[in-house]
Amino acid sequence: MSRLNNLSLALTVAGLLAVVLGLLLDLSPLITLIGLMLVVAGGIKVATVYLWRTMFSEDADQPPSSAPER
């Protein structure tokens, strides 16, 4: 799950970098558009991974103090 979270953050950062470089270096508007789409997709993916980890985690069903007995 950690790799999925890192990938989501990398997608968002790559989008922000493309937007900033597109605006500062006066590159094609297509670069800025692609960057904005990466930011939106990355943000949605970060939110989805967060919800997935909190709602569907196996640890969420058990209280932290209940350790398996041997």
N, C-alpha and C positions, 0 to 999 in steps of 0.2 A: 504494500500500500504506500510505502514511502516513495517508491519510484514514481508512482502515479501522481502523488502530490508534488514531487519535484518537477515532473514533466508539465504539470498544470501551471506552476509558477514560472517555469522557463518560457512557456507559451505566452504568458501575460507580459513578461519582461521583454521578450523579443518583439512583441507588438508595440510596447511603449518605446523601445529603441528605434523601431522602424518609423514611428510617428515623429519622434524628435528629430531623427536624421532627415526625414523627408521634409520637415518644415525648416530646419536650420540650413540645410544644404540646397534648398529649393529644387528638390528632385521631383520626379513625376508625381502628379496627384494620385496615381495608381499605388505608389509606394505608401502614401499616407492612408489611403483607403484600406489597403491590405493590413497595415499596422493597426488601424482601428478595429478591423474585423478580428484580428488576432487578440486584441485586448478584450473584446466582448466575449469571444469564444473561451479565452483563458479564464476570464472572470466567472463565467457560467460553470466551467469545469472545476474551478477551485471551490465554488459553492456546492456543487454536486458531490465532490469528494468529501468535503466537510460533513455534509448531511449523511452521506453514506457511512462515514466512519462513526458518527455519533448515533445514528438510528439503527444500523444493522451490525454493530459491533457485538461480539459474543460477550464481552466484558460488561456491556450495559445491562444485561439481564441479571447479573449476579451482584449483590452488594460487595464492596471491597473487603469487608471483614470476613466473608464466608470463604474460607480456604477448604479445599477438599481434604477429607479425613483419610488417614491411612490405616 
